[in-house]
Amino acid sequence: MLSEKSVQLDIPYCPINNGAGHAAMVFSDVTDVGMIFVPSKDGLSHCPEEWSDVRDIAKGVQILYGVAKELTGENAPSGV
C-alpha cells in the first residue's frame, strides 16, 4: 500500500530490503508490514549528524496519513 500511495501522491519512492529490525520484525509474524524511510543528509542515520529536510519528512507523513485513512476507512476532515 505504501508504494501505491506514493504513486497516487506523486512522491518518488525506492523499494529497499533493509536489515532494520524496529517493531516491523515483531509484527511481521502476524501481519504485512512496511517502513517509510526519508532521505538523510549524506545518508547518515542513527547518529548526532543525522538530518532530514522538513519537506522530505512531510512527504513521509503524507504517505503514512493516506495509508492510515485507507486502512481505517476514515475520511479526512475538509481542508486536511
Residue frames as a rotation matrix with the C-alpha (Angstrom) as fourth column:
MET 1
0.558 0.830 0.000 0.00
0.830 -0.558 0.000 0.00
0.000 0.000 -1.000 0.00
LEU 2
0.297 -0.502 -0.812 2.86
0.300 -0.759 0.579 2.38
-0.906 -0.416 -0.075 0.70
SER 3
-0.759 -0.624 0.186 4.18
0.354 -0.155 0.923 2.28
-0.547 0.766 0.338 -2.85
GLU 4
-0.247 0.752 0.611 0.69
0.926 -0.002 0.377 2.70
0.285 0.659 -0.696 -4.31
LYS 5
0.685 0.482 -0.546 0.03
0.656 -0.734 0.175 5.70
-0.316 -0.479 -0.819 -2.07
SER 6
-0.189 -0.839 -0.511 3.39
0.266 -0.545 0.795 7.19
-0.945 0.015 0.326 -3.10
VAL 7
-0.782 -0.047 0.622 2.37
0.622 0.016 0.783 6.91
-0.046 0.999 0.017 -6.74
GLN 8
0.228 0.961 0.156 -1.07
0.944 -0.257 0.206 8.45
0.238 0.100 -0.966 -6.04
LEU 9
0.737 0.024 -0.675 0.60
0.399 -0.822 0.406 11.39
-0.545 -0.569 -0.615 -4.28
ASP 10
0.825 -0.487 0.287 3.29
0.178 -0.258 -0.949 11.71
0.536 0.834 -0.126 -6.99
ILE 11
0.601 -0.676 0.428 6.02
-0.752 -0.296 0.589 11.16
-0.271 -0.675 -0.686 -4.39
PRO 12
0.238 -0.570 -0.786 9.03
-0.593 0.555 -0.583 9.24
0.769 0.605 -0.206 -5.75
TYR 13
0.627 -0.069 0.776 9.97
-0.675 0.450 0.585 6.11
-0.389 -0.890 0.236 -3.83
CYS 14
-0.114 -0.702 -0.703 12.54
-0.762 0.516 -0.392 3.36
0.637 0.491 -0.594 -3.97
PRO 15
0.900 0.433 0.041 11.66
-0.361 0.692 0.625 -0.05
0.242 -0.578 0.779 -2.53
ILE 16
-0.160 -0.987 -0.006 14.51
-0.757 0.127 -0.641 -1.44
0.634 -0.098 -0.767 -0.45
ASN 17
0.651 0.148 -0.745 15.21
0.344 0.816 0.464 -4.55
0.677 -0.558 0.480 1.56
ASN 18
0.062 -0.576 0.815 16.59
-0.612 -0.667 -0.424 -3.34
0.788 -0.473 -0.394 4.85
GLY 19
-0.319 -0.292 -0.902 18.02
0.416 0.812 -0.410 -5.14
0.852 -0.506 -0.137 7.83
ALA 20
-0.721 0.095 0.687 16.46
-0.552 -0.679 -0.485 -2.64
0.420 -0.728 0.542 10.23
GLY 21
-0.800 0.403 -0.444 14.52
0.530 0.822 -0.208 -4.54
0.281 -0.402 -0.871 12.85
HIS 22
-0.771 0.506 0.386 12.46
-0.582 -0.807 -0.104 -1.98
0.259 -0.305 0.916 14.68
ALA 23
-0.326 0.748 0.578 8.94
-0.556 0.343 -0.757 -3.09
-0.764 -0.568 0.304 15.55
ALA 24
0.174 0.431 -0.885 8.40
-0.982 0.142 -0.124 -4.34
0.072 0.891 0.448 12.00
MET 25
-0.654 -0.485 -0.581 10.11
-0.471 0.862 -0.189 -7.65
0.592 0.150 -0.792 12.77
VAL 26
-0.893 0.354 0.277 7.77
-0.119 0.407 -0.906 -8.35
-0.434 -0.842 -0.321 15.68
PHE 27
-0.043 0.976 -0.213 4.60
-0.543 -0.202 -0.815 -7.53
-0.839 0.081 0.539 13.76
SER 28
-0.312 -0.122 -0.942 5.66
-0.945 0.143 0.294 -9.31
0.098 0.982 -0.160 10.57
ASP 29
-0.998 -0.024 0.052 4.68
-0.033 0.983 -0.183 -12.62
-0.046 -0.185 -0.982 12.16
VAL 30
-0.437 0.899 -0.018 1.03
0.555 0.254 -0.792 -11.54
-0.707 -0.356 -0.610 12.31
THR 31
0.701 0.695 -0.158 0.53
0.319 -0.505 -0.802 -9.00
-0.637 0.512 -0.576 9.51
ASP 32
0.336 -0.559 0.758 2.09
0.846 -0.174 -0.503 -7.34
0.413 0.811 0.415 6.49
VAL 33
0.511 -0.240 -0.825 4.44
0.483 -0.714 0.507 -4.53
-0.711 -0.658 -0.248 7.45
GLY 34
0.376 -0.469 0.799 6.24
0.756 -0.343 -0.558 -1.71
0.536 0.814 0.226 5.73
MET 35
0.130 -0.405 -0.905 8.51
0.738 -0.570 0.361 1.11
-0.663 -0.715 0.224 6.75
ILE 36
0.867 0.112 0.486 8.77
0.411 -0.713 -0.568 4.62
0.283 0.692 -0.664 5.37
PHE 37
0.016 -0.920 -0.391 12.33
0.863 -0.185 0.471 5.89
-0.505 -0.345 0.791 5.15
VAL 38
0.985 0.175 0.000 13.03
0.153 -0.863 -0.481 9.52
-0.085 0.473 -0.877 4.30
PRO 39
0.407 -0.891 0.201 16.38
0.491 0.028 -0.871 10.71
0.770 0.453 0.449 2.95
SER 40
0.799 -0.303 -0.519 19.01
0.403 -0.369 0.837 11.77
-0.445 -0.879 -0.172 5.46
LYS 41
0.800 -0.555 -0.226 21.77
-0.597 -0.708 -0.376 14.23
0.049 0.436 -0.899 4.66
ASP 42
-0.163 -0.954 -0.251 24.84
-0.957 0.215 -0.193 12.34
0.238 0.208 -0.949 3.46
GLY 43
0.155 0.309 -0.938 23.00
-0.267 0.928 0.261 9.07
0.951 0.210 0.226 4.18
LEU 44
-0.842 -0.534 0.081 23.78
-0.193 0.156 -0.969 9.32
0.505 -0.831 -0.234 7.89
SER 45
0.276 0.956 -0.103 21.39
-0.312 0.190 0.931 7.58
0.909 -0.225 0.351 10.26
HIS 46
0.855 0.178 -0.487 21.19
0.359 0.474 0.804 6.90
0.375 -0.862 0.341 13.99
CYS 47
-0.213 -0.923 -0.322 23.92
0.970 -0.160 -0.184 9.39
0.118 -0.351 0.929 14.85
PRO 48
-0.027 0.207 -0.978 24.10
0.549 -0.814 -0.188 13.01
-0.835 -0.542 -0.092 16.03
GLU 49
-0.786 -0.365 -0.500 24.80
-0.176 -0.643 0.745 14.20
-0.593 0.674 0.441 12.47
GLU 50
-0.581 0.635 0.509 21.57
0.809 0.521 0.273 12.68
-0.092 0.571 -0.816 11.12
TRP 51
-0.537 0.438 -0.721 19.40
-0.182 -0.894 -0.408 15.35
-0.824 -0.088 0.560 9.49
SER 52
-0.482 0.476 0.736 16.41
0.863 0.403 0.305 15.20
-0.151 0.782 -0.605 7.16
ASP 53
-0.968 0.166 0.190 14.82
-0.083 -0.921 0.380 18.07
0.238 0.351 0.905 5.30
VAL 54
-0.608 0.791 0.074 11.36
-0.228 -0.085 -0.970 19.01
-0.761 -0.606 0.232 6.59
ARG 55
-0.027 0.604 -0.797 9.96
-0.988 -0.136 -0.070 18.66
-0.151 0.785 0.600 3.05
ASP 56
-0.514 -0.208 -0.832 11.07
-0.435 0.899 0.044 15.03
0.739 0.384 -0.553 2.89
ILE 57
-0.978 0.209 -0.021 9.62
0.110 0.424 -0.899 14.37
-0.179 -0.881 -0.437 6.35
ALA 58
-0.341 0.899 -0.274 6.33
-0.647 -0.436 -0.626 15.94
-0.682 -0.036 0.730 5.23
LYS 59
-0.159 0.241 -0.958 6.21
-0.890 0.386 0.245 13.61
0.428 0.891 0.153 2.22
GLY 60
-0.846 -0.191 -0.497 6.65
0.009 0.928 -0.372 10.62
0.533 -0.320 -0.784 4.50
VAL 61
-0.799 0.601 -0.030 3.85
-0.058 -0.127 -0.990 11.90
-0.599 -0.789 0.136 6.72
GLN 62
-0.197 0.741 -0.641 1.57
-0.949 -0.308 -0.064 12.36
-0.245 0.596 0.765 3.68
ILE 63
-0.407 -0.018 -0.913 2.13
-0.499 0.842 0.205 8.74
0.765 0.539 -0.352 2.69
LEU 64
-0.955 0.009 -0.296 1.55
0.241 0.602 -0.762 7.45
0.171 -0.799 -0.577 6.23
TYR 65
-0.641 0.750 -0.160 -1.58
-0.379 -0.491 -0.785 9.57
-0.667 -0.443 0.599 6.70
GLY 66
-0.186 0.569 -0.801 -3.04
-0.977 -0.019 0.213 8.49
0.106 0.822 0.560 3.36
VAL 67
-0.540 -0.068 -0.839 -2.48
-0.176 0.984 0.033 4.80
0.823 0.165 -0.543 4.04
ALA 68
-0.970 0.196 -0.143 -3.82
0.183 0.203 -0.962 5.09
-0.159 -0.959 -0.233 7.60
LYS 69
-0.424 0.858 -0.292 -7.00
-0.760 -0.512 -0.401 6.70
-0.493 0.051 0.868 6.25
GLU 70
-0.140 0.349 -0.927 -7.47
-0.808 0.501 0.311 3.88
0.573 0.792 0.212 3.78
LEU 71
-0.729 -0.231 -0.645 -6.84
0.066 0.914 -0.401 1.15
0.682 -0.335 -0.651 6.34
THR 72
-0.884 0.394 -0.252 -9.26
0.264 -0.022 -0.964 2.63
-0.385 -0.919 -0.085 8.85
GLY 73
-0.273 0.813 0.515 -11.87
0.929 0.084 0.360 3.74
0.249 0.577 -0.778 6.34
GLU 74
0.065 0.244 -0.968 -11.66
0.639 -0.755 -0.147 7.27
-0.766 -0.609 -0.205 7.73
ASN 75
0.398 0.072 0.915 -12.31
0.790 -0.533 -0.302 10.33
0.466 0.843 -0.269 5.63
ALA 76
-0.660 -0.703 -0.266 -10.18
0.748 -0.579 -0.323 13.38
0.073 -0.412 0.908 6.27
PRO 77
0.215 0.689 -0.692 -11.92
0.626 -0.641 -0.444 16.50
-0.750 -0.338 -0.569 7.53
SER 78
0.777 0.135 0.614 -12.32
0.595 -0.476 -0.648 19.20
0.205 0.869 -0.450 4.92
GLY 79
0.824 -0.492 0.283 -9.10
-0.454 -0.870 -0.191 21.17
0.340 0.029 -0.940 4.40
VAL 80
0.432 -0.703 0.564 -6.74
-0.510 0.325 0.796 18.48
-0.743 -0.632 -0.218 5.72
